[in-house]
Amino acid sequence: MSDFDTLIKNGLIITAADRFHADIGIKDGRIAALGQALGDAAEVIDAQGLWVMPGGIDAHCHLDQPLGDGAVMADGFHSGTRSAACGGTTTVIPFAAQQKGQSLRAAVDDYHRRSEGQAFIDYAFHMIVTDPTETVLKEELPALIAEGYSSFKIYLTYDDLKLNDREVLEVLAMARREGAMVMVHAENADCIAYLTELLEACGKTAPYYHGEAHSAIAEREATHRAISLAELVDVPLLIVHVSGPEAIEQIRWAQSRGLRVYGETCPQYLMLTAQDLDQEGFAGAKCVCSPPPRDPAAQQAVWQGLETGVFQVFSSDHAPFRYEDPKGKKLHGDQAAFQHIPNGIPGLETRLPILFSEGVVQERIDATRFVALTATNPAKIYGLYPRKGTIAIGSDADLTLWDRAARTTVRNAELHHAVDYTPYEGLELTGSPVLTLCRGRVVARDGKPTGEPGYGRFLECDRPQPARPRGFSKGF
């Protein structure tokens, strides 16, 4: 009888803390041994010349999320997790979104129905809280957090999602009591509405003007306000999809004062600019997302934030709408004003290769920080560590083998999502995930899926240590 189910030999192991040569013995889906001359295995994978890293965790993506305006997301759990696996990701955390007037429990139950039997890789759920009634705050949320849904997102913009400041405070106080991690979409709704009205009055409604309406000032103000409210309550906070220096300055300021404020950014803020919204005809709609891409100076500020530790998480914010689809980007036709274009761009499969090529290969960040941003920190912040996000004895055997010299060109025809475009078409990359294992099983090889839907398991998340307050009593 073999000592292990799988043995990965001769690779260079890279974690968020270390780089070392060792073999990895896998048994029953977990890492059972690290060392040399480990013994026999039913399957041996030779990783000579490859880097072996923890499988990626995409901690911010949207899959089969019900929407109230008639738009339909292109990717559900089947195509979305298949695509993620091919890009080196082994865990995704999408959103069970509460609709106004709906029970939060009902939203979670519905999301389980949507995901059942569909996933190629493991997954957890964040929640989206849009209607923090007394029942939600005192009964549903505490019970759901205890059951393993220990993070949720709130919005400061969008009419059907946003909370007012009092509601934010009530939600933050509940999170402090229950040990949950709060994510915030920080944009000032009234600023955006005001600028939108001015632009529309001047006939400036093309996709490009989405970026003008979603001003960096609106993002800065909302980021500062969210941080201030969290400081008042003494609760940690994570600001998601940060786009440029204005919001980065607010996060850095909070961190310098010892506040537990975390930051997340995404590939679009490294690779796209406002000019990508200014394409011929309606094509700029492909790059409409919020906050929008800004300018080259903002890109450099985001890179600096990744390098210096302002950001802890690098996610895709995958929000998949087809372009040529009356239920996608053209929901209101190909002449629609920017405010009626569904928000979001695809990125599950390209997230890791972009950061590896443009970050690690270009020496903007090192490989250990790459692992921290894409796997270890998300696992810690969302209550999955050390089960996920590291290479250690007892951890799940979620691994990605990287050929750091492989050259690829992004082509939508070769991606595995269900979206009819990628904003990164033609981008040349160096470094590629050539083998992805989820709990010891190969789920992708050479950029092609080898797994099967239904293999992925739902993950209950612990109350994360980074969500603990600093300890100052606020009398509640």
C-alpha positions as CSV (number, residue, x, y, z in Angstrom):
1,M,0.0,0.0,0.0
2,S,1.3,3.5,-0.9
3,D,2.2,5.9,1.8
4,F,0.4,8.7,-0.1
5,D,-2.3,9.2,-2.7
6,T,-0.1,11.8,-4.5
7,L,3.5,12.9,-4.2
8,I,4.7,16.2,-5.7
9,K,8.4,16.1,-6.1
10,N,11.3,18.4,-7.0
11,G,9.4,21.7,-6.9
12,L,10.3,25.0,-5.2
13,I,7.6,25.6,-2.6
14,I,6.6,29.2,-2.0
15,T,4.3,30.4,0.8
16,A,3.6,33.8,2.2
17,A,6.6,33.4,4.5
18,D,9.1,31.0,2.9
19,R,10.7,29.5,-0.2
20,F,12.2,26.0,0.1
21,H,12.7,22.8,-1.8
22,A,10.7,19.9,-0.5
23,D,8.4,17.1,-1.7
24,I,4.7,17.2,-0.7
25,G,2.9,14.0,0.3
26,I,-0.9,14.2,0.0
27,K,-3.3,11.8,1.7
28,D,-7.1,11.9,1.7
29,G,-7.1,15.4,0.2
30,R,-4.8,16.9,2.8
31,I,-1.1,17.6,3.0
32,A,0.3,14.8,5.1
33,A,4.0,15.4,4.8
34,L,6.7,17.8,3.7
35,G,10.3,16.7,3.3
36,Q,12.7,14.6,1.2
37,A,12.5,10.9,0.3
38,L,9.0,10.7,1.6
39,G,8.1,7.3,0.3
40,D,5.7,5.8,-2.3
41,A,2.6,7.3,-3.8
42,A,-0.2,6.1,-6.1
43,E,0.6,9.1,-8.3
44,V,3.8,11.1,-8.6
45,I,3.9,14.6,-10.1
46,D,7.3,15.8,-11.1
47,A,7.5,19.6,-10.4
48,Q,11.1,20.0,-11.5
49,G,11.6,23.6,-12.5
50,L,8.2,24.7,-11.3
51,W,7.0,26.8,-8.4
52,V,4.5,25.2,-6.1
53,M,2.2,27.7,-4.4
54,P,-1.1,27.5,-2.4
55,G,-4.1,27.5,-4.7
56,G,-5.6,31.0,-5.2
57,I,-8.5,32.2,-3.2
58,D,-10.7,34.7,-5.1
59,A,-12.4,36.3,-2.1
60,H,-14.6,38.7,-4.1
61,C,-16.5,37.5,-7.1
62,H,-20.1,37.4,-8.2
63,L,-21.7,34.2,-9.6
64,D,-25.4,33.7,-10.5
65,Q,-26.3,36.6,-8.2
66,P,-30.0,37.5,-8.6
67,L,-30.5,41.1,-9.8
68,G,-33.5,43.3,-9.5
69,D,-33.2,45.1,-12.9
70,G,-33.6,42.2,-15.3
71,A,-29.9,41.8,-16.0
72,V,-28.6,38.2,-15.8
73,M,-25.0,37.2,-15.0
74,A,-23.3,35.0,-17.6
75,D,-21.5,32.8,-15.1
76,G,-23.0,30.6,-12.5
77,F,-21.1,28.2,-10.2
78,H,-20.5,25.7,-13.1
79,S,-18.7,28.0,-15.6
80,G,-17.4,30.4,-13.0
81,T,-15.6,27.8,-10.9
82,R,-14.4,26.0,-14.0
83,S,-12.8,29.2,-15.2
84,A,-11.3,29.9,-11.8
85,A,-9.6,26.5,-11.6
86,C,-8.0,27.0,-15.1
87,G,-6.5,30.3,-13.7
88,G,-5.0,28.7,-10.6
89,T,-7.8,29.4,-8.1
90,T,-9.0,26.6,-5.8
91,T,-11.5,28.5,-3.6
92,V,-14.0,31.2,-4.5
93,I,-16.2,33.3,-2.2
94,P,-19.2,34.8,-4.0
95,F,-22.2,36.6,-2.5
96,A,-25.5,35.6,-1.2
97,A,-27.3,38.9,-1.7
98,Q,-30.3,40.0,0.3
99,Q,-33.0,41.9,-1.6
100,K,-34.8,44.8,0.0
101,G,-37.7,43.3,2.0
102,Q,-36.3,39.8,1.8
103,S,-35.1,37.6,4.6
104,L,-31.3,37.2,4.7
105,R,-31.8,33.5,5.5
106,A,-33.9,33.1,2.4
107,A,-31.0,34.7,0.3
108,V,-28.5,32.2,1.7
109,D,-30.9,29.2,1.2
110,D,-31.5,30.3,-2.4
111,Y,-27.7,30.6,-3.0
112,H,-27.2,27.1,-1.8
113,R,-29.8,25.9,-4.4
114,R,-28.0,27.8,-7.1
115,S,-24.6,26.3,-6.2
116,E,-25.6,22.7,-5.4
117,G,-23.7,20.2,-7.6
118,Q,-22.2,22.9,-9.8
119,A,-18.8,23.8,-8.4
120,F,-15.5,22.4,-9.7
121,I,-13.6,23.8,-6.7
122,D,-14.4,24.7,-3.1
123,Y,-16.5,27.7,-2.2
124,A,-17.8,29.8,0.7
125,F,-20.4,32.6,0.8
126,H,-20.2,36.2,1.8
127,M,-23.5,37.8,2.5
128,I,-24.8,41.2,1.2
129,V,-26.9,43.1,3.7
130,T,-29.2,45.6,2.1
131,D,-32.1,45.6,4.6
132,P,-30.8,45.5,8.2
133,T,-34.1,45.1,10.0
134,E,-34.3,44.4,13.7
135,T,-34.9,40.7,12.9
136,V,-31.9,40.6,10.6
137,L,-29.6,42.3,13.1
138,K,-30.7,40.5,16.2
139,E,-31.7,37.0,14.9
140,E,-30.7,36.2,11.3
141,L,-27.2,37.6,11.1
142,P,-25.9,36.3,14.5
143,A,-27.3,32.8,13.7
144,L,-25.8,32.8,10.2
145,I,-22.4,34.0,11.4
146,A,-22.4,31.2,14.0
147,E,-23.2,28.7,11.1
148,G,-20.1,29.7,9.1
149,Y,-21.1,32.8,7.1
150,S,-18.7,35.1,8.9
151,S,-18.4,37.9,6.4
152,F,-20.7,40.3,4.7
153,K,-20.7,43.3,2.4
154,I,-22.5,46.6,2.7
155,Y,-22.8,49.4,0.1
156,L,-22.7,53.1,0.4
157,T,-24.0,53.5,-3.1
158,Y,-26.7,52.1,-5.5
159,D,-30.3,52.9,-4.6
160,D,-31.3,49.2,-4.1
161,L,-28.3,48.3,-2.0
162,K,-27.1,51.3,0.0
163,L,-27.3,51.8,3.7
164,N,-27.5,55.2,5.5
165,D,-24.9,56.1,8.2
166,R,-27.2,55.0,11.1
167,E,-27.8,51.7,9.5
168,V,-24.0,51.2,8.9
169,L,-23.4,51.9,12.6
170,E,-26.0,49.3,13.6
171,V,-24.5,46.8,11.3
172,L,-21.0,47.5,12.4
173,A,-22.0,47.2,16.1
174,M,-23.6,43.8,15.4
175,A,-20.4,42.7,13.6
176,R,-18.3,43.7,16.5
177,R,-20.5,41.6,18.9
178,E,-20.5,38.6,16.7
179,G,-17.0,38.6,15.3
180,A,-17.8,39.0,11.6
181,M,-15.7,40.7,8.9
182,V,-17.4,43.7,7.2
183,M,-16.6,44.6,3.6
184,V,-17.6,48.0,2.3
185,H,-18.2,49.3,-1.2
186,A,-17.2,52.9,-0.6
187,E,-18.6,55.5,-3.0
188,N,-20.7,58.4,-2.1
189,A,-24.2,57.9,-3.7
190,D,-25.3,61.5,-3.6
191,C,-22.1,62.7,-5.3
192,I,-22.5,60.2,-8.1
193,A,-26.2,61.1,-8.5
194,Y,-25.4,64.8,-8.6
195,L,-22.6,64.4,-11.2
196,T,-24.8,62.0,-13.3
197,E,-27.6,64.6,-13.5
198,L,-25.1,67.3,-14.6
199,L,-23.6,65.1,-17.3
200,E,-27.0,63.9,-18.6
201,A,-28.1,67.5,-18.8
202,C,-25.2,68.2,-21.1
203,G,-25.9,65.1,-23.2
204,K,-22.8,63.3,-21.9
205,T,-24.1,59.8,-21.5
206,A,-21.6,57.6,-23.3
207,P,-19.8,54.9,-21.4
208,Y,-16.8,57.1,-20.9
209,Y,-18.8,59.4,-18.6
210,H,-19.4,56.6,-16.1
211,G,-15.9,57.3,-15.0
212,E,-16.6,61.0,-14.7
213,A,-19.7,60.4,-12.6
214,H,-17.9,58.0,-10.3
215,S,-15.4,60.6,-9.2
216,A,-12.3,59.6,-7.2
217,I,-13.5,62.3,-4.7
218,A,-16.7,60.3,-4.1
219,E,-14.6,57.2,-3.5
220,R,-12.3,59.1,-1.1
221,E,-15.1,60.6,0.9
222,A,-17.0,57.3,1.3
223,T,-13.8,55.5,2.3
224,H,-13.0,58.1,5.0
225,R,-16.6,58.0,6.2
226,A,-16.6,54.2,6.4
227,I,-13.3,54.2,8.3
228,S,-14.6,56.9,10.7
229,L,-17.8,55.0,11.5
230,A,-15.8,51.8,12.1
231,E,-13.4,53.7,14.4
232,L,-16.4,55.0,16.3
233,V,-17.6,51.5,16.9
234,D,-14.1,50.0,17.2
235,V,-14.5,47.3,14.6
236,P,-12.2,46.1,11.8
237,L,-13.2,46.9,8.2
238,L,-12.2,45.9,4.7
239,I,-12.5,48.4,1.9
240,V,-13.1,46.6,-1.4
241,H,-12.0,47.3,-5.0
242,V,-9.9,50.4,-4.3
243,S,-9.1,52.2,-7.5
244,G,-6.5,54.9,-6.8
245,P,-4.5,57.2,-4.6
246,E,-7.4,59.2,-3.0
247,A,-8.9,56.1,-1.3
248,I,-5.5,54.6,-0.7
249,E,-4.4,57.7,1.3
250,Q,-7.4,57.2,3.6
251,I,-6.6,53.5,4.2
252,R,-2.9,54.3,4.8
253,W,-3.9,57.1,7.2
254,A,-6.1,54.7,9.2
255,Q,-3.5,52.0,9.3
256,S,-0.9,54.5,10.5
257,R,-3.1,55.2,13.5
258,G,-3.3,51.6,14.4
259,L,-6.9,51.0,13.1
260,R,-7.7,47.6,11.8
261,V,-8.6,48.7,8.3
262,Y,-7.8,46.4,5.4
263,G,-7.7,47.1,1.7
264,E,-8.5,45.1,-1.5
265,T,-7.8,45.9,-5.1
266,C,-8.3,44.2,-8.4
267,P,-6.7,43.6,-11.9
268,Q,-8.7,46.3,-13.6
269,Y,-7.1,49.0,-11.5
270,L,-3.6,47.8,-12.6
271,M,-4.3,47.2,-16.3
272,L,-7.2,49.5,-17.5
273,T,-7.6,53.3,-17.5
274,A,-10.5,55.7,-18.2
275,Q,-9.5,55.5,-21.9
276,D,-10.8,51.9,-22.0
277,L,-14.2,53.3,-21.4
278,D,-13.8,55.6,-24.4
279,Q,-13.9,53.0,-27.1
280,E,-15.7,53.4,-30.5
281,G,-19.5,53.2,-30.3
282,F,-20.8,51.3,-27.3
283,A,-17.7,49.1,-26.8
284,G,-16.6,51.1,-23.7
285,A,-19.5,49.4,-21.9
286,K,-17.3,46.3,-21.6
287,C,-15.1,48.2,-19.1
288,V,-17.9,49.8,-17.0
289,C,-17.3,48.9,-13.4
290,S,-17.5,50.7,-10.1
291,P,-15.3,52.3,-9.0
292,P,-14.1,52.8,-12.6
293,P,-10.5,52.5,-13.9
294,R,-8.8,55.9,-13.6
295,D,-5.4,57.0,-15.0
296,P,-1.8,55.8,-15.2
297,A,-0.9,57.7,-12.1
298,A,-3.7,55.8,-10.2
299,Q,-2.3,52.5,-11.6
300,Q,1.1,53.4,-10.1
301,A,-0.5,54.2,-6.8
302,V,-2.2,50.9,-6.7
303,W,1.0,49.1,-7.5
304,Q,2.7,51.0,-4.7
305,G,-0.1,50.0,-2.3
306,L,0.4,46.3,-3.2
307,E,4.2,46.6,-2.7
308,T,4.1,48.5,0.6
309,G,1.3,46.5,2.3
310,V,-1.6,48.9,2.2
311,F,-3.5,46.2,0.4
312,Q,-4.0,42.8,2.0
313,V,-6.2,41.2,-0.7
314,F,-6.1,41.0,-4.5
315,S,-9.4,39.8,-5.9
316,S,-11.1,39.8,-9.3
317,D,-14.5,41.3,-8.5
318,H,-15.7,39.1,-11.3
319,A,-19.1,40.5,-12.4
320,P,-19.9,38.7,-15.6
321,F,-22.2,40.3,-18.1
322,R,-22.1,39.4,-21.8
323,Y,-21.7,42.3,-24.2
324,E,-23.9,41.1,-27.0
325,D,-26.8,40.2,-24.8
326,P,-30.1,42.0,-24.1
327,K,-29.8,40.7,-20.5
328,G,-26.2,41.8,-20.3
329,K,-24.3,45.0,-21.1
330,K,-27.0,45.9,-23.6
331,L,-29.9,45.5,-21.1
332,H,-31.2,48.9,-22.2
333,G,-29.9,48.8,-25.8
334,D,-26.6,49.8,-27.4
335,Q,-27.3,53.5,-26.9
336,A,-28.0,53.3,-23.2
337,A,-26.9,56.1,-20.9
338,F,-23.9,55.0,-18.8
339,Q,-25.9,54.8,-15.6
340,H,-28.1,52.1,-17.1
341,I,-25.2,49.8,-18.1
342,P,-24.8,46.8,-15.8
343,N,-21.7,47.2,-13.7
344,G,-18.8,44.8,-13.8
345,I,-16.2,43.0,-15.8
346,P,-15.0,39.4,-15.9
347,G,-11.7,38.3,-14.3
348,L,-11.8,35.0,-12.5
349,E,-9.4,33.2,-14.8
350,T,-7.1,36.1,-15.6
351,R,-6.6,37.4,-12.0
352,L,-3.6,35.3,-11.0
353,P,-1.8,35.3,-14.3
354,I,-2.0,39.1,-14.6
355,L,-0.6,39.7,-11.1
356,F,2.1,37.0,-11.6
357,S,3.2,38.4,-14.9
358,E,2.9,42.1,-14.1
359,G,3.9,41.9,-10.5
360,V,6.2,39.0,-9.8
361,V,7.9,38.7,-13.2
362,Q,8.3,42.5,-13.5
363,E,9.6,42.6,-10.0
364,R,7.0,45.0,-8.6
365,I,6.2,42.5,-5.9
366,D,8.0,39.3,-4.8
367,A,6.5,35.8,-4.9
368,T,5.8,35.6,-1.2
369,R,3.7,38.7,-1.3
370,F,1.9,37.3,-4.4
371,V,0.9,34.3,-2.3
372,A,-0.1,36.5,0.7
373,L,-2.3,38.7,-1.5
374,T,-4.0,36.0,-3.5
375,A,-4.3,33.1,-1.0
376,T,-3.0,33.4,2.6
377,N,-4.4,36.8,3.6
378,P,-7.9,36.1,2.1
379,A,-7.9,32.8,4.0
380,K,-7.0,34.6,7.3
381,I,-9.4,37.5,6.8
382,Y,-12.4,35.4,5.9
383,G,-11.9,32.5,8.4
384,L,-10.5,29.8,6.2
385,Y,-6.9,29.6,7.5
386,P,-5.0,27.3,7.9
387,R,-7.4,24.9,6.2
388,K,-6.9,27.0,3.0
389,G,-4.3,29.5,1.9
390,T,-1.0,27.8,2.9
391,I,1.2,24.7,2.4
392,A,1.4,23.1,5.8
393,I,0.8,19.6,7.2
394,G,-2.9,19.2,7.8
395,S,-4.0,21.9,5.4
396,D,-6.1,21.0,2.4
397,A,-3.9,20.0,-0.6
398,D,-4.9,23.1,-2.6
399,L,-1.9,23.7,-4.8
400,T,-1.0,25.5,-8.1
401,L,2.2,24.6,-10.0
402,W,3.6,27.6,-12.0
403,D,5.8,27.7,-15.0
404,R,7.3,31.1,-14.4
405,A,8.8,31.3,-18.0
406,A,5.7,30.2,-20.0
407,R,4.4,32.8,-22.4
408,T,0.7,33.2,-23.1
409,T,-1.6,35.7,-24.8
410,V,-5.0,36.4,-23.3
411,R,-7.7,35.3,-25.8
412,N,-11.3,35.2,-24.8
413,A,-11.8,32.2,-27.1
414,E,-9.4,30.2,-24.8
415,L,-11.0,31.2,-21.5
416,H,-13.5,29.1,-19.7
417,H,-16.0,31.6,-18.4
418,A,-19.4,32.1,-20.2
419,V,-18.8,35.8,-21.0
420,D,-18.3,36.8,-24.6
421,Y,-15.3,39.1,-24.1
422,T,-12.4,39.8,-21.8
423,P,-11.1,43.4,-21.3
424,Y,-7.6,42.0,-21.4
425,E,-7.8,40.6,-25.0
426,G,-4.4,40.4,-26.6
427,L,-2.5,41.0,-23.3
428,E,0.8,39.1,-23.4
429,L,1.7,37.4,-20.1
430,T,4.8,35.6,-18.7
431,G,4.2,32.9,-16.2
432,S,1.3,30.4,-16.2
433,P,-0.4,27.9,-13.8
434,V,0.2,24.6,-15.4
435,L,-1.4,22.3,-12.8
436,T,-4.1,23.1,-10.2
437,L,-5.1,20.7,-7.4
438,C,-8.1,21.2,-5.1
439,R,-8.0,18.9,-2.1
440,G,-5.4,16.7,-3.9
441,R,-7.3,16.2,-7.1
442,V,-6.1,17.8,-10.4
443,V,-8.9,20.1,-11.5
444,A,-7.0,21.9,-14.3
445,R,-4.0,21.1,-16.4
446,D,-2.2,23.5,-18.9
447,G,-5.1,25.9,-18.7
448,K,-7.8,23.3,-19.4
449,P,-10.3,21.9,-16.9
450,T,-9.9,18.3,-15.8
451,G,-12.3,18.2,-12.9
452,E,-16.0,17.8,-12.7
453,P,-18.9,19.8,-11.4
454,G,-20.0,18.8,-7.9
455,Y,-16.5,18.1,-6.7
456,G,-16.3,21.5,-5.0
457,R,-17.4,21.6,-1.4
458,F,-19.2,24.4,0.5
459,L,-16.9,25.7,3.2
460,E,-18.1,27.0,6.6
461,C,-15.9,29.9,7.7
462,D,-14.7,30.5,11.2
463,R,-14.9,33.9,12.9
464,P,-11.7,35.4,11.6
465,Q,-9.0,36.7,13.9
466,P,-8.5,39.9,11.8
467,A,-12.2,40.8,12.6
468,R,-11.5,41.1,16.3
469,P,-11.6,44.7,17.6
470,R,-8.6,46.3,19.2
471,G,-10.4,45.8,22.6
472,F,-11.5,49.2,23.6
473,S,-14.8,48.9,25.4
474,K,-17.6,51.0,23.8
475,G,-20.2,49.9,26.4
476,F,-22.1,47.5,24.2
